[in-house]
Amino acid sequence: MWKIEKTNAFIQKELGNIILKELDIFPGILLTITRAECSPNFIEVKVFVSVLPEDKTEEVFSLLQRNIFNLQQMLNKKMKVRPVPKIKFVKETQTAQAARIEKALKDIGKK
């Protein structure tokens, strides 16, 4: 269990740095890797990505998918474990959900 958690944290940090340095994210867009979840057998890692503004999510995921091979290669060089989990980008829904709940609570508080 500890190894998976440590690997998740490492992938989140390293992949975030790689994306920051290597990809030209469009101006005015905030891309955040909120978490990474490795499968128990380390074959796959789900990388949860949050994009603001939300209407740019499809553009950003398209950019990530076009560059996934290069991102995977760069991550492979940083990782000391084998096999290196295969990256799978997933849209983070918890962040948007939390924002909607927070807004609803504020709206209720104003009444």
C-alpha positions in Angstrom: 0.0 0.0 0.0 2.8 2.4 0.9 4.6 1.8 -2.4 1.4 2.7 -4.4 0.9 5.9 -2.4 4.5 6.9 -2.9 4.3 6.2 -6.6 1.1 8.1 -7.0 2.6 11.2 -5.3 5.8 10.9 -7.4 3.9 10.6 -10.7 1.6 13.5 -9.8 4.6 15.8 -9.1 6.8 14.7 -12.0 4.1 14.7 -14.6 3.0 18.1 -13.5 6.6 19.4 -13.9 6.9 17.7 -17.3 3.6 19.2 -18.6 4.6 22.6 -17.3 8.0 22.5 -19.1 7.1 20.7 -22.2 3.6 21.6 -23.2 2.4 25.0 -24.4 -0.9 25.3 -22.4 -3.0 28.0 -23.9 -2.9 31.4 -22.2 -5.5 32.0 -19.6 -5.9 28.2 -18.9 -5.1 26.6 -15.6 -4.3 22.9 -15.8 -3.9 21.1 -12.4 -3.1 17.4 -11.8 -5.2 16.9 -8.7 -4.2 13.3 -8.1 -2.8 10.1 -9.6 -4.0 6.6 -8.9 -1.9 3.6 -9.9 -3.5 0.2 -10.4 -2.4 -2.4 -7.8 -0.3 -4.1 -10.4 1.3 -0.8 -11.6 0.1 -1.4 -15.2 -1.9 1.8 -15.4 -2.1 5.2 -13.7 -5.1 7.4 -13.8 -4.0 11.0 -13.8 -6.9 13.2 -12.7 -6.8 16.6 -14.4 -8.7 19.8 -13.6 -9.0 22.6 -16.2 -10.1 26.1 -15.6 -12.1 27.6 -17.3 -14.1 24.4 -17.7 -15.2 25.2 -21.2 -11.5 24.7 -22.3 -11.4 21.1 -20.9 -11.8 19.4 -24.3 -9.0 21.5 -25.9 -6.6 20.7 -23.1 -7.5 16.9 -23.1 -7.0 16.9 -26.9 -3.5 18.5 -26.4 -2.7 16.0 -23.6 -3.7 13.0 -25.8 -1.7 14.3 -28.8 1.4 14.4 -26.6 0.8 11.4 -24.4 3.5 9.3 -26.1 6.2 12.0 -25.4 4.9 12.6 -21.8 5.0 8.8 -21.2 8.6 8.6 -22.5 9.7 11.5 -20.2 8.0 10.0 -17.2 9.6 6.6 -18.0 13.0 8.2 -17.8 12.2 9.7 -14.3 10.8 6.5 -12.8 13.0 4.0 -11.1 10.3 1.3 -10.9 9.5 -1.2 -13.7 7.1 -1.6 -15.3 6.3 2.1 -15.5 2.5 2.6 -15.3 0.8 3.6 -18.6 -0.7 7.1 -18.3 -4.5 7.5 -18.7 -5.8 11.1 -18.3 -9.1 11.4 -16.6 -11.3 14.5 -16.1 -11.4 15.6 -12.5 -15.1 15.9 -11.6 -14.7 16.3 -7.8 -13.3 19.9 -8.1 -16.2 21.1 -10.3 -18.7 19.3 -8.0 -17.2 20.9 -4.9 -17.4 24.4 -6.6 -21.1 23.9 -7.4 -21.8 22.8 -3.8 -19.9 25.7 -2.4 -21.9 28.1 -4.7 -25.2 26.5 -3.7 -24.3 26.9 0.0 -23.4 30.6 -0.5 -26.7 31.1 -2.4 -28.6 29.5 0.4 -26.8 31.7 3.0 -27.8 34.9 1.1 -31.5 34.1 1.4 
